[in-house]
Amino acid sequence: MGSDFLKYSIGEFSKLTGLGIHTLRYYEQEHLITPGRNSGNRRCYTDRDLAWIDFIKRLKDTGMPIKEIRHYAELRAKGEPTLSARMEMLISHRKALGEQINQLQEHMNKLDEKIEFYRREIGCITKET
């Protein structure tokens, strides 16, 4: 960790990320994030950690399980030699996400058809009375 990074306590970092302190500690237990420690052995987060948490949150929001995020984090910790493996993980996740989007779009289309059916039926009832 370079000295050019801003450093945040766990409380400050919690506010910046919108994640609770317990969640941050859980992420640490799951080896998703490894904060530095200051001279008092307190957790010390940086802007790089902030960017990483944002990415973890995005992966979670797109449905990636914690187990896979943990694997990605392990690869990330190993550095540059794992770039291809990380890219492949993201490509695979993107493909699964695309399939989910297509399925959701199909569900949306079916709902639209049913809504249109009801609109027509209600219109007919209103016109008949």
Secondary structure, DSSP 8 states (H G I E B T S, - for coil): --TTS-EE-HHHHHHHHT--HHHHHHHHHTTS---EE-TTS-EEEEHHHHHHHHHHHHHHHTT--HHHHHHHHHHHHH-GGGHHHHHHHHHHHHHHHHHHHHHHHHHHHHHHHHHHHHHHHHHHHHHH-
